[in-house]
Amino acid sequence: MAKLDIQKIRQDFPILDQYVNDEPLVYLDNAATTQKPNQVLTCLSDYYHQDNANVHRGVHTLAERATHEYEAAREKLRAFIKAKSTKEVLFTRGTTTGLNWLARFAEEVLQPGDEVVVSIMEHHSNIIPWQQACRKTGAKLVYVYLKDGQLDMLDLENKISDKTKFVSLAHVSNVLGCINPIKKAALLAHQHGAYMVVDGAQSVPHMSIDVQDLDCDFLAFSGHKMLGPTGIGVLYGKEELLNQMSPVEFGGEMIDFVYEQEATWKELPWKFEAGTPNIADAIALGAAVDYLENLGMDNIHAYEQELVRYVLPKLQAIEGVTIYGPQDASERSGVIAFNIAGLHPHDAATALDYEGVAVRAGHHCAQPLINHLGISSAARASFYIYNTKEDCDKLVEAIIKTKEFFNGTLKIR
Ligand SMILES: Cc1ncc(COP(=O)(O)O)c(C=O)c1O
């Protein structure tokens, strides 16, 4: 049994305590963004009320305080993903920025005929930057497909070859909910001399991550999906690789010396952080990490799995509901994409909203996957630490009610 006191956790999230369309809000859009606890909101407000100053450049007390808090947040993020050094933790705007920076690095590395391996389940932010890098360099983007609703490991083994220079995979799919075997993929990539890139947008917020154990070369994730503010995220990279990479943005903060015709860069991690960074949000992301660590990432993962084990069979039992991804709860994270026969997912999501249940509908920024599944879109419920079994029941009830409303032919298998 999970060890979280969910009612106590919910008290930290005042936004959850509201009615939507005269129904208590059931927020199940956590894969898109999570809500923020009081601790994060207070941290943001305290920073602007008490400590606000620009970092690194000042010697006055406020500047020193802001710098100290900003770098302390970096150390919290380092410990959270078990990186060796804070030099390996770059603050970015989010997953998308991190992956774009890596694709820029790829443009320096890739030669015509080289290959970049991704999977068909990737989010657009782990596809388009690589498309661009391949287009500019003459390299080829190669896709790994699915077996039984998850990554086909045999296909992965076949697709990774000595031509492969980068393998870039989601740790957890934002549509299928499957958890990809990154450690195994990293081993395969390294056996062929390729870099292993991990899109951690849907894994880092939900499970214990150890970049050294995974042996990934890079990991990108977003603060807003893990209780932190929008506009802040992290790109982790192995120190020796980040040292080889050129900065992507240039300007203040990232330089050592500037001459009339050239410049030299600061050491890691600041070489990559041009301009005034997103100081307040980085510090508040540190507060989000404190909050998650206090609950325990293993407890969070266990609790989400408990919710999925509870709700998945109930959803599977509703006639006409198709669930995408692995059908076994033990192989899933708390993301469940589904369709209701005869109902457009946007209509389904709107109808669920009438019941106070917030789910997402659309292509989930994964059009190649949606095409591959032979559908035009899907609805998606995604769970986090403040969701309860009652939320699960409400989702199931609301789907059944929606079906009744649209066709009046409810049957439970
Ligand atoms: C798997 C995955 N990768 C990348 C992203 C992009 O994250 P962001 O928009 O925070 O950069 C998302 C966001 O939904 C995601 O789910």
PDBQT file of the ligand as one rigid body, heavy atoms in Angstrom, charges set to zero:
ROOT
HETATM    1  C1  LIG A 501       6.650  13.277 -23.558  1.00  0.00    +0.000 C 
HETATM    2  C2  LIG A 501       6.717  14.773 -23.666  1.00  0.00    +0.000 A 
HETATM    3  N1  LIG A 501       7.794  15.341 -24.192  1.00  0.00    +0.000 NA
HETATM    4  C3  LIG A 501       7.923  16.662 -24.307  1.00  0.00    +0.000 A 
HETATM    5  C4  LIG A 501       6.930  17.511 -23.888  1.00  0.00    +0.000 A 
HETATM    6  C5  LIG A 501       7.113  18.981 -24.046  1.00  0.00    +0.000 C 
HETATM    7  O1  LIG A 501       7.180  19.602 -22.803  1.00  0.00    +0.000 OA
HETATM    8  P1  LIG A 501       7.216  21.204 -22.714  1.00  0.00    +0.000 P 
HETATM    9  O2  LIG A 501       6.027  21.689 -23.490  1.00  0.00    +0.000 OA
HETATM   10  O3  LIG A 501       7.099  21.462 -21.245  1.00  0.00    +0.000 OA
HETATM   11  O4  LIG A 501       8.503  21.649 -23.285  1.00  0.00    +0.000 OA
HETATM   12  C6  LIG A 501       5.775  16.974 -23.338  1.00  0.00    +0.000 A 
HETATM   13  C7  LIG A 501       4.663  17.853 -22.932  1.00  0.00    +0.000 C 
HETATM   14  O5  LIG A 501       3.515  17.472 -22.904  1.00  0.00    +0.000 OA
HETATM   15  C8  LIG A 501       5.670  15.566 -23.218  1.00  0.00    +0.000 A 
HETATM   16  O6  LIG A 501       4.580  14.994 -22.698  1.00  0.00    +0.000 OA
ENDROOT
TORSDOF 0
